[in-house]
């Protein structure tokens, strides 16, 4: 081989190697920064209007839990992000509306949906699942009864809710069989079975250190004045079971010195700090 040819080849090989060594890094998704200690982000996923004329509007909250070992998305709102199209700043479906896409709020907190380790939904109603498909690459933590209804199409069909969960049929999933499921194995984030509103309804305990620990109530309650009520909501699938679940959660709250966050309660929601701020 002539020295000039060898030199050209050498340069070409070096250039190729340089590209190869850079390419895997460039192709890699930006790794979300997991925090050193537990964080809870409250995301504004909209409102429900006039569901009960005697009642105030409801908040629709979504939550991101960031733990040193991974992340958990809890509830996904009433409006799918796809409905934010040019010129549409407040999309509506049924009684629901939202003004902020979920994805943007996650980004502001430093996360992309594909970075999220786990998805858990309090239950399958349309106002909790609108962006469920966004987390189809996460591992879905779910009770069997809830997953079965969602996949066989007998869960909530209002406002295209079945379309909004369609990709979950391909998701990795973990069936929760125990009454309590410790998500990260250190007791800091626990899913608690609370059937009644739906067959596989869950609430979520987050053992915050600097703030009071909280239980995110899903729809175990909708309003504060339901606390201690002997009458379950008429719309619950199994009202007697709801009352048992409420009793168990009341005992759990005492045991863990935790505060109940009623997700739909607007007055409380409005006072909470929102992502990218967080509770820890
Ligand atoms: Zn709800």
py3Dmol code that shows the C-alpha trace and the ligand (Angstrom):
import py3Dmol

protein = """\
ATOM      1  CA  UNK A   1       0.000   0.000   0.000  1.00  0.00           C
ATOM      2  CA  UNK A   2       1.324   3.420  -0.907  1.00  0.00           C
ATOM      3  CA  UNK A   3       2.005   5.679   2.061  1.00  0.00           C
ATOM      4  CA  UNK A   4      -0.538   8.253   0.832  1.00  0.00           C
ATOM      5  CA  UNK A   5      -3.284   5.606   0.508  1.00  0.00           C
ATOM      6  CA  UNK A   6      -2.402   4.298   3.949  1.00  0.00           C
ATOM      7  CA  UNK A   7      -2.622   7.824   5.363  1.00  0.00           C
ATOM      8  CA  UNK A   8      -6.029   8.407   3.766  1.00  0.00           C
ATOM      9  CA  UNK A   9      -7.311   5.071   5.045  1.00  0.00           C
ATOM     10  CA  UNK A  10      -5.941   5.779   8.510  1.00  0.00           C
ATOM     11  CA  UNK A  11      -7.726   9.138   8.577  1.00  0.00           C
ATOM     12  CA  UNK A  12     -10.963   7.538   7.348  1.00  0.00           C
ATOM     13  CA  UNK A  13     -10.754   4.786   9.969  1.00  0.00           C
ATOM     14  CA  UNK A  14     -10.013   7.262  12.721  1.00  0.00           C
ATOM     15  CA  UNK A  15     -12.929   9.430  11.642  1.00  0.00           C
ATOM     16  CA  UNK A  16     -15.231   6.388  11.601  1.00  0.00           C
ATOM     17  CA  UNK A  17     -14.089   5.328  15.048  1.00  0.00           C
ATOM     18  CA  UNK A  18     -14.624   8.832  16.345  1.00  0.00           C
ATOM     19  CA  UNK A  19     -18.191   8.825  15.001  1.00  0.00           C
ATOM     20  CA  UNK A  20     -18.838   5.362  16.446  1.00  0.00           C
ATOM     21  CA  UNK A  21     -17.614   6.396  19.855  1.00  0.00           C
ATOM     22  CA  UNK A  22     -19.784   9.513  19.857  1.00  0.00           C
ATOM     23  CA  UNK A  23     -22.868   8.041  18.213  1.00  0.00           C
ATOM     24  CA  UNK A  24     -24.082   5.842  21.100  1.00  0.00           C
ATOM     25  CA  UNK A  25     -23.895   8.807  23.462  1.00  0.00           C
ATOM     26  CA  UNK A  26     -25.765  11.090  21.084  1.00  0.00           C
ATOM     27  CA  UNK A  27     -28.476   8.487  20.495  1.00  0.00           C
ATOM     28  CA  UNK A  28     -29.017   7.911  24.198  1.00  0.00           C
ATOM     29  CA  UNK A  29     -32.085   9.514  25.757  1.00  0.00           C
ATOM     30  CA  UNK A  30     -31.199  12.217  28.261  1.00  0.00           C
ATOM     31  CA  UNK A  31     -31.299  10.504  31.628  1.00  0.00           C
ATOM     32  CA  UNK A  32     -33.704  12.076  34.042  1.00  0.00           C
ATOM     33  CA  UNK A  33     -31.993  13.288  37.140  1.00  0.00           C
ATOM     34  CA  UNK A  34     -33.282  11.185  39.973  1.00  0.00           C
ATOM     35  CA  UNK A  35     -33.266  13.157  43.215  1.00  0.00           C
ATOM     36  CA  UNK A  36     -31.265  12.212  46.292  1.00  0.00           C
ATOM     37  CA  UNK A  37     -34.435  12.145  48.348  1.00  0.00           C
ATOM     38  CA  UNK A  38     -38.144  11.666  47.725  1.00  0.00           C
ATOM     39  CA  UNK A  39     -40.089  14.415  45.916  1.00  0.00           C
ATOM     40  CA  UNK A  40     -43.764  14.896  45.180  1.00  0.00           C
ATOM     41  CA  UNK A  41     -44.756  17.164  42.287  1.00  0.00           C
ATOM     42  CA  UNK A  42     -48.350  18.377  41.903  1.00  0.00           C
ATOM     43  CA  UNK A  43     -49.344  18.926  38.265  1.00  0.00           C
ATOM     44  CA  UNK A  44     -52.309  20.989  37.106  1.00  0.00           C
ATOM     45  CA  UNK A  45     -54.375  18.668  34.925  1.00  0.00           C
ATOM     46  CA  UNK A  46     -57.463  20.900  34.771  1.00  0.00           C
ATOM     47  CA  UNK A  47     -60.950  21.157  36.198  1.00  0.00           C
ATOM     48  CA  UNK A  48     -64.372  19.542  36.170  1.00  0.00           C
ATOM     49  CA  UNK A  49     -67.191  22.069  35.914  1.00  0.00           C
ATOM     50  CA  UNK A  50     -70.744  21.950  37.187  1.00  0.00           C
ATOM     51  CA  UNK A  51     -70.866  18.202  37.805  1.00  0.00           C
ATOM     52  CA  UNK A  52     -73.097  18.908  40.766  1.00  0.00           C
ATOM     53  CA  UNK A  53     -74.824  22.324  40.687  1.00  0.00           C
ATOM     54  CA  UNK A  54     -74.841  22.441  44.487  1.00  0.00           C
ATOM     55  CA  UNK A  55     -71.078  21.904  44.579  1.00  0.00           C
ATOM     56  CA  UNK A  56     -68.044  23.934  43.541  1.00  0.00           C
ATOM     57  CA  UNK A  57     -65.989  22.945  40.512  1.00  0.00           C
ATOM     58  CA  UNK A  58     -63.493  20.171  41.036  1.00  0.00           C
ATOM     59  CA  UNK A  59     -59.763  20.194  40.513  1.00  0.00           C
ATOM     60  CA  UNK A  60     -58.112  17.568  38.352  1.00  0.00           C
ATOM     61  CA  UNK A  61     -54.667  16.850  39.725  1.00  0.00           C
ATOM     62  CA  UNK A  62     -51.889  14.620  38.444  1.00  0.00           C
ATOM     63  CA  UNK A  63     -48.811  13.783  40.472  1.00  0.00           C
ATOM     64  CA  UNK A  64     -45.230  12.812  39.807  1.00  0.00           C
ATOM     65  CA  UNK A  65     -43.284  11.037  42.514  1.00  0.00           C
ATOM     66  CA  UNK A  66     -39.512  11.134  42.057  1.00  0.00           C
ATOM     67  CA  UNK A  67     -37.523   8.719  44.191  1.00  0.00           C
ATOM     68  CA  UNK A  68     -33.769   7.991  44.117  1.00  0.00           C
ATOM     69  CA  UNK A  69     -34.610   4.632  42.503  1.00  0.00           C
ATOM     70  CA  UNK A  70     -37.141   5.783  39.906  1.00  0.00           C
ATOM     71  CA  UNK A  71     -40.295   7.719  39.157  1.00  0.00           C
ATOM     72  CA  UNK A  72     -44.017   7.075  39.451  1.00  0.00           C
ATOM     73  CA  UNK A  73     -46.785   8.896  37.594  1.00  0.00           C
ATOM     74  CA  UNK A  74     -50.068   8.919  39.532  1.00  0.00           C
ATOM     75  CA  UNK A  75     -53.248   9.797  37.573  1.00  0.00           C
ATOM     76  CA  UNK A  76     -53.058  11.408  34.144  1.00  0.00           C
ATOM     77  CA  UNK A  77     -55.809  14.009  33.856  1.00  0.00           C
ATOM     78  CA  UNK A  78     -59.038  14.686  31.981  1.00  0.00           C
ATOM     79  CA  UNK A  79     -57.693  16.191  28.732  1.00  0.00           C
ATOM     80  CA  UNK A  80     -55.246  14.349  26.473  1.00  0.00           C
ATOM     81  CA  UNK A  81     -52.298  16.531  25.461  1.00  0.00           C
ATOM     82  CA  UNK A  82     -53.158  15.942  21.771  1.00  0.00           C
ATOM     83  CA  UNK A  83     -56.160  18.248  22.237  1.00  0.00           C
ATOM     84  CA  UNK A  84     -53.880  21.236  22.699  1.00  0.00           C
ATOM     85  CA  UNK A  85     -53.706  22.228  19.054  1.00  0.00           C
ATOM     86  CA  UNK A  86     -52.706  25.611  17.615  1.00  0.00           C
ATOM     87  CA  UNK A  87     -55.279  28.154  18.748  1.00  0.00           C
ATOM     88  CA  UNK A  88     -56.828  25.838  21.354  1.00  0.00           C
ATOM     89  CA  UNK A  89     -55.561  26.945  24.751  1.00  0.00           C
ATOM     90  CA  UNK A  90     -58.345  25.468  26.888  1.00  0.00           C
ATOM     91  CA  UNK A  91     -59.547  22.226  25.335  1.00  0.00           C
ATOM     92  CA  UNK A  92     -62.664  20.657  26.862  1.00  0.00           C
ATOM     93  CA  UNK A  93     -64.200  17.202  26.999  1.00  0.00           C
ATOM     94  CA  UNK A  94     -67.544  16.709  28.689  1.00  0.00           C
ATOM     95  CA  UNK A  95     -67.382  18.636  31.960  1.00  0.00           C
ATOM     96  CA  UNK A  96     -63.587  18.741  31.913  1.00  0.00           C
ATOM     97  CA  UNK A  97     -61.099  21.311  30.723  1.00  0.00           C
ATOM     98  CA  UNK A  98     -57.395  22.020  31.078  1.00  0.00           C
ATOM     99  CA  UNK A  99     -55.045  24.893  30.319  1.00  0.00           C
ATOM    100  CA  UNK A 100     -51.652  23.196  30.643  1.00  0.00           C
ATOM    101  CA  UNK A 101     -50.403  20.186  28.704  1.00  0.00           C
ATOM    102  CA  UNK A 102     -49.095  17.474  31.015  1.00  0.00           C
ATOM    103  CA  UNK A 103     -45.926  16.876  29.004  1.00  0.00           C
ATOM    104  CA  UNK A 104     -44.788  20.500  29.425  1.00  0.00           C
ATOM    105  CA  UNK A 105     -45.269  20.320  33.172  1.00  0.00           C
ATOM    106  CA  UNK A 106     -43.238  17.113  33.366  1.00  0.00           C
ATOM    107  CA  UNK A 107     -40.496  18.718  31.280  1.00  0.00           C
ATOM    108  CA  UNK A 108     -40.422  21.717  33.608  1.00  0.00           C
ATOM    109  CA  UNK A 109     -39.793  19.278  36.447  1.00  0.00           C
ATOM    110  CA  UNK A 110     -36.986  17.688  34.405  1.00  0.00           C
ATOM    111  CA  UNK A 111     -38.723  14.571  33.109  1.00  0.00           C
ATOM    112  CA  UNK A 112     -39.946  13.190  29.834  1.00  0.00           C
ATOM    113  CA  UNK A 113     -42.814  10.661  29.783  1.00  0.00           C
ATOM    114  CA  UNK A 114     -40.486   7.983  28.437  1.00  0.00           C
ATOM    115  CA  UNK A 115     -38.280   8.428  31.530  1.00  0.00           C
ATOM    116  CA  UNK A 116     -41.085   7.509  33.907  1.00  0.00           C
ATOM    117  CA  UNK A 117     -40.512   4.158  35.594  1.00  0.00           C
ATOM    118  CA  UNK A 118     -44.024   3.356  36.823  1.00  0.00           C
ATOM    119  CA  UNK A 119     -47.590   4.341  35.995  1.00  0.00           C
ATOM    120  CA  UNK A 120     -50.353   3.904  38.564  1.00  0.00           C
ATOM    121  CA  UNK A 121     -53.922   5.159  38.249  1.00  0.00           C
ATOM    122  CA  UNK A 122     -56.222   5.607  41.219  1.00  0.00           C
ATOM    123  CA  UNK A 123     -58.922   4.129  38.947  1.00  0.00           C
ATOM    124  CA  UNK A 124     -60.153   3.985  35.374  1.00  0.00           C
ATOM    125  CA  UNK A 125     -62.625   6.915  35.191  1.00  0.00           C
ATOM    126  CA  UNK A 126     -62.174   9.308  32.280  1.00  0.00           C
ATOM    127  CA  UNK A 127     -60.983  12.179  34.458  1.00  0.00           C
ATOM    128  CA  UNK A 128     -57.947  10.152  35.626  1.00  0.00           C
ATOM    129  CA  UNK A 129     -56.779   8.391  32.460  1.00  0.00           C
ATOM    130  CA  UNK A 130     -56.718  10.970  29.642  1.00  0.00           C
ATOM    131  CA  UNK A 131     -52.943  10.772  29.174  1.00  0.00           C
ATOM    132  CA  UNK A 132     -52.457   7.140  30.187  1.00  0.00           C
ATOM    133  CA  UNK A 133     -51.171   6.229  26.713  1.00  0.00           C
ATOM    134  CA  UNK A 134     -48.305   8.706  27.211  1.00  0.00           C
ATOM    135  CA  UNK A 135     -46.903   6.281  29.799  1.00  0.00           C
ATOM    136  CA  UNK A 136     -47.297   3.070  27.831  1.00  0.00           C
ATOM    137  CA  UNK A 137     -43.538   2.440  28.098  1.00  0.00           C
ATOM    138  CA  UNK A 138     -43.654   2.625  31.907  1.00  0.00           C
ATOM    139  CA  UNK A 139     -44.442  -0.410  34.063  1.00  0.00           C
ATOM    140  CA  UNK A 140     -48.120  -0.261  34.973  1.00  0.00           C
ATOM    141  CA  UNK A 141     -48.867  -1.068  38.635  1.00  0.00           C
ATOM    142  CA  UNK A 142     -52.490  -2.209  38.825  1.00  0.00           C
ATOM    143  CA  UNK A 143     -54.976  -4.506  40.564  1.00  0.00           C
ATOM    144  CA  UNK A 144     -56.155  -7.388  38.410  1.00  0.00           C
ATOM    145  CA  UNK A 145     -59.850  -6.432  38.642  1.00  0.00           C
ATOM    146  CA  UNK A 146     -59.111  -2.929  37.369  1.00  0.00           C
ATOM    147  CA  UNK A 147     -56.814  -4.037  34.559  1.00  0.00           C
ATOM    148  CA  UNK A 148     -59.292  -6.692  33.394  1.00  0.00           C
ATOM    149  CA  UNK A 149     -62.098  -4.141  33.053  1.00  0.00           C
ATOM    150  CA  UNK A 150     -59.848  -1.647  31.295  1.00  0.00           C
ATOM    151  CA  UNK A 151     -58.635  -4.187  28.771  1.00  0.00           C
ATOM    152  CA  UNK A 152     -61.955  -5.878  28.082  1.00  0.00           C
ATOM    153  CA  UNK A 153     -63.536  -2.496  27.321  1.00  0.00           C
ATOM    154  CA  UNK A 154     -66.079  -2.494  30.157  1.00  0.00           C
ATOM    155  CA  UNK A 155     -64.403   0.332  32.085  1.00  0.00           C
ATOM    156  CA  UNK A 156     -65.454   3.991  31.680  1.00  0.00           C
ATOM    157  CA  UNK A 157     -66.192   4.767  28.023  1.00  0.00           C
ATOM    158  CA  UNK A 158     -67.118   8.433  28.540  1.00  0.00           C
ATOM    159  CA  UNK A 159     -65.186  11.068  26.601  1.00  0.00           C
ATOM    160  CA  UNK A 160     -63.131   8.538  24.616  1.00  0.00           C
ATOM    161  CA  UNK A 161     -61.604   7.162  27.808  1.00  0.00           C
ATOM    162  CA  UNK A 162     -61.204   3.720  26.231  1.00  0.00           C
ATOM    163  CA  UNK A 163     -59.102   5.233  23.424  1.00  0.00           C
ATOM    164  CA  UNK A 164     -56.969   7.027  25.995  1.00  0.00           C
ATOM    165  CA  UNK A 165     -55.949   3.734  27.637  1.00  0.00           C
ATOM    166  CA  UNK A 166     -55.653   1.666  24.442  1.00  0.00           C
ATOM    167  CA  UNK A 167     -51.832   1.434  24.494  1.00  0.00           C
ATOM    168  CA  UNK A 168     -51.753   0.037  28.023  1.00  0.00           C
ATOM    169  CA  UNK A 169     -52.648  -3.395  26.675  1.00  0.00           C
ATOM    170  CA  UNK A 170     -49.027  -3.634  25.514  1.00  0.00           C
ATOM    171  CA  UNK A 171     -47.498  -2.146  28.654  1.00  0.00           C
ATOM    172  CA  UNK A 172     -45.283  -4.055  31.002  1.00  0.00           C
ATOM    173  CA  UNK A 173     -47.352  -4.454  34.134  1.00  0.00           C
ATOM    174  CA  UNK A 174     -47.228  -5.694  37.689  1.00  0.00           C
ATOM    175  CA  UNK A 175     -50.415  -7.051  39.234  1.00  0.00           C
ATOM    176  CA  UNK A 176     -50.779  -5.870  42.801  1.00  0.00           C
ATOM    177  CA  UNK A 177     -52.050  -8.727  44.905  1.00  0.00           C
ATOM    178  CA  UNK A 178     -51.290  -7.513  48.416  1.00  0.00           C
ATOM    179  CA  UNK A 179     -53.380  -4.928  50.279  1.00  0.00           C
ATOM    180  CA  UNK A 180     -50.339  -2.662  50.311  1.00  0.00           C
ATOM    181  CA  UNK A 181     -47.613  -2.549  47.671  1.00  0.00           C
ATOM    182  CA  UNK A 182     -44.271  -0.932  48.450  1.00  0.00           C
ATOM    183  CA  UNK A 183     -43.224   0.614  45.116  1.00  0.00           C
ATOM    184  CA  UNK A 184     -39.515   1.258  45.783  1.00  0.00           C
ATOM    185  CA  UNK A 185     -38.977  -1.274  48.568  1.00  0.00           C
ATOM    186  CA  UNK A 186     -38.169   1.205  51.335  1.00  0.00           C
ATOM    187  CA  UNK A 187     -41.661   1.997  52.652  1.00  0.00           C
ATOM    188  CA  UNK A 188     -41.620   5.541  51.273  1.00  0.00           C
ATOM    189  CA  UNK A 189     -44.187   5.090  48.463  1.00  0.00           C
ATOM    190  CA  UNK A 190     -47.033   2.635  49.039  1.00  0.00           C
ATOM    191  CA  UNK A 191     -50.042   1.813  46.884  1.00  0.00           C
ATOM    192  CA  UNK A 192     -52.983   0.825  49.051  1.00  0.00           C
ATOM    193  CA  UNK A 193     -55.932  -1.164  47.814  1.00  0.00           C
ATOM    194  CA  UNK A 194     -59.216   0.706  48.390  1.00  0.00           C
ATOM    195  CA  UNK A 195     -61.964  -0.955  46.316  1.00  0.00           C
ATOM    196  CA  UNK A 196     -65.487   0.424  46.146  1.00  0.00           C
ATOM    197  CA  UNK A 197     -65.525   3.422  43.800  1.00  0.00           C
ATOM    198  CA  UNK A 198     -64.213   0.927  41.227  1.00  0.00           C
ATOM    199  CA  UNK A 199     -63.168  -2.722  41.809  1.00  0.00           C
ATOM    200  CA  UNK A 200     -59.428  -2.042  41.823  1.00  0.00           C
ATOM    201  CA  UNK A 201     -59.335   1.519  43.191  1.00  0.00           C
ATOM    202  CA  UNK A 202     -56.023   2.530  44.788  1.00  0.00           C
ATOM    203  CA  UNK A 203     -54.758   5.333  46.987  1.00  0.00           C
ATOM    204  CA  UNK A 204     -51.097   6.335  47.254  1.00  0.00           C
ATOM    205  CA  UNK A 205     -49.093   6.969  50.420  1.00  0.00           C
ATOM    206  CA  UNK A 206     -45.993   9.156  50.148  1.00  0.00           C
ATOM    207  CA  UNK A 207     -43.818   9.343  53.231  1.00  0.00           C
ATOM    208  CA  UNK A 208     -42.474  12.878  52.832  1.00  0.00           C
ATOM    209  CA  UNK A 209     -39.745  13.907  55.248  1.00  0.00           C
ATOM    210  CA  UNK A 210     -39.838  17.702  55.355  1.00  0.00           C
ATOM    211  CA  UNK A 211     -43.625  17.931  54.899  1.00  0.00           C
ATOM    212  CA  UNK A 212     -46.307  15.833  56.534  1.00  0.00           C
ATOM    213  CA  UNK A 213     -46.659  12.437  54.818  1.00  0.00           C
ATOM    214  CA  UNK A 214     -49.666  12.330  52.493  1.00  0.00           C
ATOM    215  CA  UNK A 215     -52.191   9.892  51.106  1.00  0.00           C
ATOM    216  CA  UNK A 216     -53.450  10.834  47.639  1.00  0.00           C
ATOM    217  CA  UNK A 217     -57.099   9.814  47.834  1.00  0.00           C
ATOM    218  CA  UNK A 218     -58.001   9.140  44.221  1.00  0.00           C
ATOM    219  CA  UNK A 219     -61.808   9.246  44.334  1.00  0.00           C
ATOM    220  CA  UNK A 220     -62.136   7.575  47.738  1.00  0.00           C
ATOM    221  CA  UNK A 221     -63.511  11.023  48.595  1.00  0.00           C
ATOM    222  CA  UNK A 222     -64.469  13.920  46.338  1.00  0.00           C
ATOM    223  CA  UNK A 223     -65.128  16.573  49.007  1.00  0.00           C
ATOM    224  CA  UNK A 224     -63.910  17.135  52.554  1.00  0.00           C
ATOM    225  CA  UNK A 225     -67.440  17.036  53.985  1.00  0.00           C
ATOM    226  CA  UNK A 226     -67.697  13.374  52.960  1.00  0.00           C
ATOM    227  CA  UNK A 227     -65.201  12.544  55.715  1.00  0.00           C
ATOM    228  CA  UNK A 228     -67.053  10.581  58.389  1.00  0.00           C
ATOM    229  CA  UNK A 229     -70.232  10.369  56.306  1.00  0.00           C
ATOM    230  CA  UNK A 230     -72.101   7.079  56.798  1.00  0.00           C
ATOM    231  CA  UNK A 231     -73.440   7.275  53.240  1.00  0.00           C
ATOM    232  CA  UNK A 232     -71.247   6.233  50.336  1.00  0.00           C
ATOM    233  CA  UNK A 233     -71.534   8.093  47.021  1.00  0.00           C
ATOM    234  CA  UNK A 234     -74.449   6.706  44.977  1.00  0.00           C
ATOM    235  CA  UNK A 235     -72.188   6.408  41.927  1.00  0.00           C
ATOM    236  CA  UNK A 236     -69.688   4.060  43.577  1.00  0.00           C
ATOM    237  CA  UNK A 237     -69.721   0.550  42.158  1.00  0.00           C
ATOM    238  CA  UNK A 238     -69.792  -1.001  45.643  1.00  0.00           C
ATOM    239  CA  UNK A 239     -70.733   1.585  48.255  1.00  0.00           C
ATOM    240  CA  UNK A 240     -70.481  -0.790  51.223  1.00  0.00           C
ATOM    241  CA  UNK A 241     -66.966  -1.636  50.115  1.00  0.00           C
ATOM    242  CA  UNK A 242     -66.140   2.077  49.816  1.00  0.00           C
ATOM    243  CA  UNK A 243     -67.066   2.560  53.477  1.00  0.00           C
ATOM    244  CA  UNK A 244     -64.763  -0.314  54.491  1.00  0.00           C
ATOM    245  CA  UNK A 245     -61.936   1.161  52.408  1.00  0.00           C
ATOM    246  CA  UNK A 246     -62.513   4.576  53.971  1.00  0.00           C
ATOM    247  CA  UNK A 247     -62.308   3.050  57.438  1.00  0.00           C
ATOM    248  CA  UNK A 248     -59.036   1.300  56.599  1.00  0.00           C
ATOM    249  CA  UNK A 249     -57.566   4.492  55.195  1.00  0.00           C
ATOM    250  CA  UNK A 250     -58.624   6.436  58.308  1.00  0.00           C
ATOM    251  CA  UNK A 251     -56.671   3.920  60.435  1.00  0.00           C
ATOM    252  CA  UNK A 252     -53.710   4.060  58.040  1.00  0.00           C
ATOM    253  CA  UNK A 253     -53.615   7.869  58.238  1.00  0.00           C
ATOM    254  CA  UNK A 254     -53.467   7.715  62.044  1.00  0.00           C
ATOM    255  CA  UNK A 255     -50.812   5.047  62.037  1.00  0.00           C
ATOM    256  CA  UNK A 256     -48.570   6.980  59.632  1.00  0.00           C
ATOM    257  CA  UNK A 257     -49.402  10.508  60.884  1.00  0.00           C
ATOM    258  CA  UNK A 258     -50.372  11.260  57.316  1.00  0.00           C
ATOM    259  CA  UNK A 259     -52.654  13.869  55.799  1.00  0.00           C
ATOM    260  CA  UNK A 260     -55.340  12.977  53.249  1.00  0.00           C
ATOM    261  CA  UNK A 261     -55.194  14.930  49.992  1.00  0.00           C
ATOM    262  CA  UNK A 262     -58.588  14.802  48.292  1.00  0.00           C
ATOM    263  CA  UNK A 263     -57.530  15.120  44.681  1.00  0.00           C
ATOM    264  CA  UNK A 264     -60.687  16.797  43.377  1.00  0.00           C
ATOM    265  CA  UNK A 265     -60.983  19.359  46.172  1.00  0.00           C
ATOM    266  CA  UNK A 266     -60.428  22.666  44.408  1.00  0.00           C
ATOM    267  CA  UNK A 267     -59.770  24.914  47.412  1.00  0.00           C
ATOM    268  CA  UNK A 268     -56.958  22.660  48.633  1.00  0.00           C
ATOM    269  CA  UNK A 269     -55.532  22.117  45.159  1.00  0.00           C
ATOM    270  CA  UNK A 270     -55.330  25.848  44.486  1.00  0.00           C
ATOM    271  CA  UNK A 271     -53.142  26.348  47.542  1.00  0.00           C
ATOM    272  CA  UNK A 272     -50.707  23.581  46.728  1.00  0.00           C
ATOM    273  CA  UNK A 273     -47.350  24.347  45.129  1.00  0.00           C
ATOM    274  CA  UNK A 274     -47.193  23.167  41.534  1.00  0.00           C
ATOM    275  CA  UNK A 275     -44.385  21.679  39.453  1.00  0.00           C
ATOM    276  CA  UNK A 276     -41.589  22.502  38.980  1.00  0.00           C
ATOM    277  CA  UNK A 277     -41.866  23.264  42.695  1.00  0.00           C
ATOM    278  CA  UNK A 278     -42.268  20.148  44.834  1.00  0.00           C
ATOM    279  CA  UNK A 279     -42.875  18.736  48.274  1.00  0.00           C
ATOM    280  CA  UNK A 280     -40.194  16.667  49.959  1.00  0.00           C
TER     281      UNK A 280
END
"""
ligand_1 = """\
1
ZN
Zn -62.427 11.573 39.551
"""
view = py3Dmol.view(width=600, height=400)
view.addModel(protein, "pdb")
view.setStyle({"model": 0}, {"cartoon": {"style": "trace"}})
view.addModel(ligand_1, "xyz")
view.setStyle({"model": 1}, {"stick": {}})
view.zoomTo()
view.show()
